[in-house]
Each structure stands twice: as C-alpha cells, then as structure tokens.
Amino acid sequence: MVKKSTLVNHPPAVEVPADNRPVVAPIHQTVKFEFQTVDDTLRSLRGDRAGFFYLRSSNPTTRQLELTLAELQGRDDCLVCASGVGAIAQALLSLTRQGDHVLCFIETYGPTRHLIRRTLAKFGVEHTLLSIADLAGIERVLSSRPTRLVVFESPTNPINRIADIAAISRLARTHGALTVLDNTFAGVHQHGQYDIDIFLHSLTKFVSGHGDVMGGAAIANERLIRGLRPDFTVLGGVLDPHAAFLLQRGLKTYFVRFRAQCANAQRVAEFLSSHPAVERTHYPGLPGDPGHALAAAQMTDFGAVVSFDLRGGAEAGRRFAEALQLFAMTASLGSTESLVMPPQMLGSRDLNEEQQRLSGVADGTVRLSIGLEDADDLLEDLQQALAAAVQA
Ligand SMILES: *Cc1c(COP(=O)(O)O)cnc(C)c1O
C-alpha cells in the first residue's frame, strides 16, 4: 500500500470497457498522455502509431472538434486554438515571410487589419488595402505584383457587404496567391463549395452560440494544415479541452440556432427597412440589398447580423441603443441573446477619411446581432427604441 500522499497523486484508474462507449465523448482534461515504453512514446511522436503526448500539440477532445469542423466546412483538416483572433494571428504569421505582399480590405474585422498593417509590417510584410467591392482593383493589384495572400470576409463586418467569392478566388488562383476567408459571419456550414485555401473562424460566435466560451479555427486541405501545424504548436494559443467540449456541445444545436436566428434577422431587417427613422438597412436577405443576388447565389442562410443607418446620426444611435431592453449593448455576435453596437462603437480609427467613406459605415450606423428571442418581442422593443431615438 502506498502512502496517502502518494495515493492522491496516483488515484485508482477506472477503466471503461472497449464495448461500453460513453454516448457523449468525455472531456480529456489532461495536459499529458503516457505510454509504458520509450519506443511507443517515440513511435507516437514520429506519427508511426496512434496516440497523444502533450496538449499543446493535440488532445482527443480538441481533436474531435477539429474533425467535426473540417467536415462541416468541407475540407480535410482543421486546427483549433484559443480565440478567433488567435487563429487569424497564427495563420498569418505562419503563412507569410519578409518581403511578401498581402491583399486585404477596408471592410475587415479591425484586429485583422491591425495584424496585417501593424504586426506583419514589423516583419517586413507589405500590404495593399482595397474595398471588397473593388473587383477591378483586386485584379489590378494581383496582376501587377506577386501576392502571397488575399485575406477577406463575407458578409463583412459591420455592414454585410457580400464578397464575390468565385471571382476573387479565381483571380487569386490565376496569380498564385492563397485565399484566406474569415467565414465567421457565414458560419462553418457555408461557402465550402468555393476554391478557398484557408477558412478562418471565430468559434466564439455561432459555434459556441451561448456567449460563454472562446475559440478559433483554421480549416484547409491536408497539405496546408501540415504546414500550419508546427507553427500553431509553438505559437501556443491552445484551446483548452473544456472549452473544446463546450464548443462541440454548441455544435449539436448549431443548425437549429443558426436558421432560427436567420429567420428572426430576416423579420427584423424587413421591419427596419420599412421604418421611417431608418435610412438604409444592410441585410443580404432583403431583395433590395446591393449584395442580395450574390448572397442568394453563394449562401443558403444570410446570417444573424443586421445593421442599419439611423436618421439623426450618432446621437440618435446612442438614444436607440440605450432605450433597447432586450438587446445587450456589447461586442460579439451569434449568441442566443440579441446584441446591439451603437455608432460610437463601430468607427475604425486606423482608416483615413476616404477609406471611412468606402467602408460604408455612416454616422448613424447601428449593428444588431439577432438572437433566439421571440421575433414579435424583438420588433416591439425595436419599435419603442426607434421612437425614443427620434424624440430629440
Ligand atoms: C469576432 C470575430 C473575430 C475574432 O474572434 P474572437 O473569437 O473574438 O477572437 C474574427 N473575425 C470576425 C469576422 C469576427 O466577427
């Protein structure tokens, strides 16, 4: 018998018989895995036998999430990490080197622009910044200088511009650039039919769905993931197994949530587009939206983000956001509760005046993320907040 202090550090093993599977995969909340022999350990490390060694490289719980996400996005393999920004940062650092040129866009998630224009710039990576609507500009840039990456989104944040994914991927392929699509707004089930090299996702949004866990993913074919994996392992933004478990659980209701949120968003967009206090509604599900035809061809579900331009500008936006009862005034999107971002939270300080204008974000632009509340309750709340906004 070992002493009690030894016992608590080597607790009795409970073996589950091989023919007695848990219906929900257990959380492998462990950093380390061991074999009994040196040879088995070395064979596992070389990839010559199945097994796990150290969490920063892989873990059964995070691996299950990776395999599920790869299949949902229609690619061979996936790497998960601790946040969406972590996935973007690690992928960009891994894919570029000094002297490379990256094409990126005004209508991009702010931290992605920061990573390309500030962080990568420190390592001698150059960039060109265009509007995603400027296809002629994209062609001109790609044909005039060697480009390593085209980094883009669709729909874009916050005003739901729709990128022409087929045209952009064709131009990139022709000119030898890799395409990196941050597919967070569209979700892990869309856009897989296009010739995109690397999909990036914030799992914090629709995959978690409940606003209680962060995660990110890079999804690509096997060859590209093989190139990314060693860099992801040493850059070290590891997804915790418990977070991976919660994200895997979130996926079980992903389609039900996503589609119900899209249906609510469509109702909200239709309501806003006919309201006199609203100058313009940005939602690709609206037949009058400039991106509607492209979105209808590319997507089955138009997303849960609805943005709109309020007459009366920023101060009307402030009154509107503060008057809402059912919408939390905060960052993020895709969770089961509805959220609002007023104009004061949407500006991009790193863009010059001309770029601000091209971004389409106006003085009175408000972004909503639509949740799973009853749509009639949401419309009633929006109605009273719009009334408060125009009562100056
Ligand atoms: C939220 C978001 C991210 C960042 O994800 P985090 O999980 O918050 O780090 C990246 N891209 C887009 C489009 C996002 O909306």
The ligand as an SDF file (V2000), in Angstrom:
LIG
                    3D

 15 15  0  0  0  0  0  0  0  0999 V2000
  -15.3430   38.0580  -33.5460 C   0  0  0  0  0  0  0  0  0  0  0  0
  -14.6420   37.9330  -34.8260 C   0  0  0  0  0  0  0  0  0  0  0  0
  -13.2990   37.5390  -34.8480 C   0  0  0  0  0  0  0  0  0  0  0  0
  -12.4790   37.3220  -33.5990 C   0  0  0  0  0  0  0  0  0  0  0  0
  -12.8790   36.2710  -32.8410 O   0  0  0  0  0  0  0  0  0  0  0  0
  -12.5660   36.1260  -31.2660 P   0  0  0  0  0  0  0  0  0  0  0  0
  -13.0200   34.7470  -31.0030 O   0  0  0  0  0  0  0  0  0  0  0  0
  -13.3310   37.2010  -30.5820 O   0  0  0  0  0  0  0  0  0  0  0  0
  -11.0850   36.3130  -31.0950 O   0  0  0  0  0  0  0  0  0  0  0  0
  -12.7020   37.3960  -36.0870 C   0  0  0  0  0  0  0  0  0  0  0  0
  -13.3630   37.6440  -37.2300 N   0  0  0  0  0  0  0  0  0  0  0  0
  -14.6510   38.0300  -37.2390 C   0  0  0  0  0  0  0  0  0  0  0  0
  -15.3250   38.2790  -38.5430 C   0  0  0  0  0  0  0  0  0  0  0  0
  -15.3360   38.1940  -36.0470 C   0  0  0  0  0  0  0  0  0  0  0  0
  -16.6060   38.5830  -36.0520 O   0  0  0  0  0  0  0  0  0  0  0  0
  1  2  1  0
  2  3  1  0
  2 14  2  0
  3  4  1  0
  3 10  2  0
  4  5  1  0
  5  6  1  0
  6  7  2  0
  6  8  1  0
  6  9  1  0
 10 11  1  0
 11 12  2  0
 12 13  1  0
 12 14  1  0
 14 15  1  0
M  END
$$$$
